[in-house]
Structures are given as structure tokens and as C-alpha cells.
Amino acid sequence: MASALVRAITAQDREEWLRMRDALWPGSVQSHAAETARYFEQGGDGLVVLVAEVEGRLVGFLELDQRKYAPGCESSPVAFIEGWYVDQALRGQGVGRELVEAAENTARAAGHVEIASDSELGNNDGIAAHRALGFEEIERVVCFRKSLRTAG
């Protein structure tokens, strides 16, 4: 088991946060760069970013925000894990658990009584990780999109 130091992100962590965001949500590095820059320039607007450090190196992050509604939750607003990532080499060693426990403590301190999250349907590892930490599956959805632009 790897023991991680979980702490609030600092501006010096931005490049590693960007690297990990791109690993979690690939293909949007320009959007990630703009969002991470805005986070430090304008403040998080309620977003809390926690990072996990092992042997002086950032190996994970968790983005905690709040939403007015989350499926299955009775409270509003509800603390919501928007993003949760641990480097592949350290998965299954407790780093993700430490990040979630820190997020739960942060949410409790802010007065929340529930915490919610989601995962893509095909992310079996992410689903298993949520279940291992006591999250209850509420529903499965398929999202649709239709362009309203006219051709030509």
C-alpha cells in the first residue's frame, strides 16, 4: 500500500494536474490548459482540487464541486466528485481511497450530508473503485445528442 499525502492543490502543481486531467479525459488538452489556468487566476468558484503526493511526486487528483441535484440524493446542494484520477502504477494501493476520504471530510466540513459521483458505463475499474469505497449505484444512462445546425 502506498501512503499518500493528500492536500489542496497549489499553482506549482498545475502542470502535473494538467497531465493527469489529460490522462483522465484525453483529447482536450487545450480545454484542460484553459480551465486549470482559470482555476488559479480566478479562483475555483466552489471547486476544490485535492492532489495526492507519493515520494514527492503527484500521482492523483480529485475535483470536488457541488451540484443542485444528483440522482438518488435527497439533499441539495450535494457534494459531487467531478473528476478522480490515480496514476496507473499506483491504482489499487489506497491512493484513490485517501483522495475520496479527504473529499468526504471536505464535504462534511462544508455542511454536506451526501456525496455523489459518476462513471462512464464502460469504466469497469472506476465502477469497482466506487463500490469498494461504499458508493451505491443509483442508475445507468445513455446520453444522446443531435445537431441542430442546418446543412450547407
C-alpha positions as CSV (number, residue, x, y, z in Angstrom):
1,M,0.0,0.0,0.0
2,A,1.3,3.4,-0.9
3,S,0.8,6.1,1.7
4,A,-0.1,9.4,0.0
5,L,0.0,13.0,1.3
6,V,-3.4,14.4,0.2
7,R,-3.5,18.2,0.2
8,A,-5.1,21.2,-1.6
9,I,-3.6,21.9,-5.0
10,T,-1.1,24.8,-5.4
11,A,-0.2,26.8,-8.5
12,Q,3.1,24.9,-8.7
13,D,1.1,21.7,-9.3
14,R,-0.6,23.0,-12.4
15,E,1.5,21.1,-15.0
16,E,1.0,17.7,-13.2
17,W,-2.7,18.4,-12.8
18,L,-2.9,19.1,-16.5
19,R,-1.0,15.9,-17.3
20,M,-3.4,13.8,-15.1
21,R,-6.5,15.6,-16.4
22,D,-5.5,14.7,-19.9
23,A,-4.9,11.1,-18.9
24,L,-8.4,11.0,-17.3
25,W,-10.2,13.0,-20.1
26,P,-8.0,12.5,-23.2
27,G,-8.2,14.7,-26.3
28,S,-9.0,18.0,-24.6
29,V,-5.5,19.3,-23.6
30,Q,-6.3,22.9,-24.7
31,S,-9.5,22.9,-22.7
32,H,-7.7,21.5,-19.7
33,A,-5.0,24.1,-20.0
34,A,-7.5,26.9,-20.1
35,E,-9.5,25.5,-17.2
36,T,-6.5,24.9,-15.0
37,A,-5.2,28.4,-15.7
38,R,-8.6,29.9,-15.0
39,Y,-8.7,28.0,-11.7
40,F,-5.6,29.7,-10.4
41,E,-6.3,33.1,-12.0
42,Q,-9.9,33.5,-10.9
43,G,-10.3,31.0,-8.1
44,G,-12.2,27.8,-8.2
45,D,-15.7,29.2,-7.9
46,G,-16.5,26.5,-5.3
47,L,-14.4,23.8,-6.9
48,V,-11.9,22.1,-4.6
49,V,-9.0,20.3,-6.1
50,L,-7.1,17.8,-4.0
51,V,-3.9,16.2,-5.0
52,A,-2.1,13.0,-3.8
53,E,1.6,13.1,-3.5
54,V,3.8,10.0,-3.1
55,E,7.5,10.3,-2.5
56,G,7.4,14.0,-3.6
57,R,5.6,13.2,-6.9
58,L,1.9,14.0,-7.7
59,V,0.2,10.7,-8.6
60,G,-3.5,11.6,-8.3
61,F,-6.1,14.3,-8.0
62,L,-9.8,14.7,-7.1
63,E,-12.0,17.6,-8.2
64,L,-14.9,18.2,-5.8
65,D,-17.7,20.6,-6.6
66,Q,-21.4,20.8,-5.7
67,R,-24.5,20.3,-7.8
68,K,-28.0,21.3,-7.2
69,Y,-29.1,17.7,-7.9
70,A,-27.5,14.3,-8.2
71,P,-29.5,11.1,-8.9
72,G,-30.5,9.2,-5.7
73,C,-29.6,12.1,-3.4
74,E,-32.0,13.7,-1.0
75,S,-30.1,16.8,-0.2
76,S,-29.4,19.9,-2.2
77,P,-26.8,21.1,-3.0
78,V,-24.9,17.8,-3.0
79,A,-21.1,17.4,-3.0
80,F,-20.1,15.9,-6.3
81,I,-16.8,14.3,-7.4
82,E,-16.3,15.7,-10.9
83,G,-13.0,14.0,-11.5
84,W,-11.0,11.4,-9.7
85,Y,-7.7,10.0,-11.0
86,V,-4.7,8.0,-9.8
87,D,-1.7,7.1,-12.0
88,Q,-2.0,3.5,-13.3
89,A,1.1,2.3,-11.4
90,L,-0.4,3.2,-8.1
91,R,-4.0,2.1,-8.5
92,G,-5.3,-0.4,-6.0
93,Q,-2.8,0.8,-3.4
94,G,-5.1,3.1,-1.4
95,V,-4.2,6.4,-3.0
96,G,-7.7,6.7,-4.5
97,R,-9.3,5.9,-1.2
98,E,-7.2,8.6,0.5
99,L,-8.4,11.2,-2.0
100,V,-12.0,10.2,-1.6
101,E,-11.7,10.3,2.2
102,A,-10.2,13.8,2.1
103,A,-13.1,14.8,-0.3
104,E,-15.6,13.4,2.2
105,N,-14.1,15.3,5.0
106,T,-14.1,18.5,3.0
107,A,-17.7,18.0,2.0
108,R,-18.7,17.3,5.7
109,A,-16.9,20.4,6.8
110,A,-18.9,22.4,4.2
111,G,-22.2,21.0,5.7
112,H,-22.9,18.4,3.1
113,V,-24.6,15.2,4.2
114,E,-24.2,13.2,0.9
115,I,-21.5,12.9,-1.7
116,A,-22.1,11.7,-5.3
117,S,-20.1,10.8,-8.3
118,D,-20.4,9.1,-11.7
119,S,-18.5,6.9,-14.1
120,E,-18.8,6.0,-17.7
121,L,-20.7,2.8,-18.4
122,G,-17.6,1.0,-19.8
123,N,-15.2,2.1,-17.0
124,N,-15.4,-1.1,-15.0
125,D,-12.3,-0.2,-12.9
126,G,-13.9,3.1,-11.9
127,I,-17.2,1.5,-11.1
128,A,-15.5,-1.1,-9.0
129,A,-13.4,1.5,-7.2
130,H,-16.6,3.5,-6.3
131,R,-18.3,0.3,-5.0
132,A,-15.2,-0.6,-2.9
133,L,-15.5,2.8,-1.2
134,G,-19.1,2.3,-0.3
135,F,-20.8,4.2,-3.1
136,E,-24.2,2.8,-4.1
137,E,-25.1,2.5,-7.8
138,I,-28.2,4.5,-8.5
139,E,-28.8,4.3,-12.2
140,R,-27.2,3.8,-15.7
141,V,-27.9,6.2,-18.5
142,V,-27.1,6.5,-22.2
143,C,-26.8,10.2,-23.3
144,F,-27.9,11.4,-26.8
145,R,-27.0,14.3,-28.9
146,K,-28.5,15.7,-32.1
147,S,-27.1,18.7,-34.1
148,L,-29.5,21.5,-34.8
149,R,-27.2,23.1,-37.4
150,T,-28.5,23.2,-40.9
151,A,-26.5,21.6,-43.7
152,G,-25.0,23.9,-46.3
